[in-house]
Amino acid sequence: TPSAEQIADALPQLQAELAAAQAQSVLFLGQIFEQPHHADIISGLCGNTPHFIIPHPARLLRQPQLKRNAWPELKKLKQILSG
């Protein structure tokens, strides 16, 4: 898990990549993004771009019961990308 300092150091690069990509939506993978105190950071990064958070795929394989909550998010993402 990255420290608060590591997250702060990575934010400018992430912002630049998101701006350059002009993504229709953003998918965040991993438990760190699921933590409530990161919600403001993620919202700030994404702005009006729709974003989704699901557990890391390896975690979904280890804990299949988590797939039930991830599936609707992936369906919403697909809908946005299908336009």
Buried (B, 14 or more C-beta within 10 A) or exposed (E): EEEEEEBEEEEEEBBEEBEEEEBEBBBBBBEEBBEEEBEEBBEEBBEEBBBBBBBBEEBBEEEEEBEEEBEEBEEEBEEEEEE
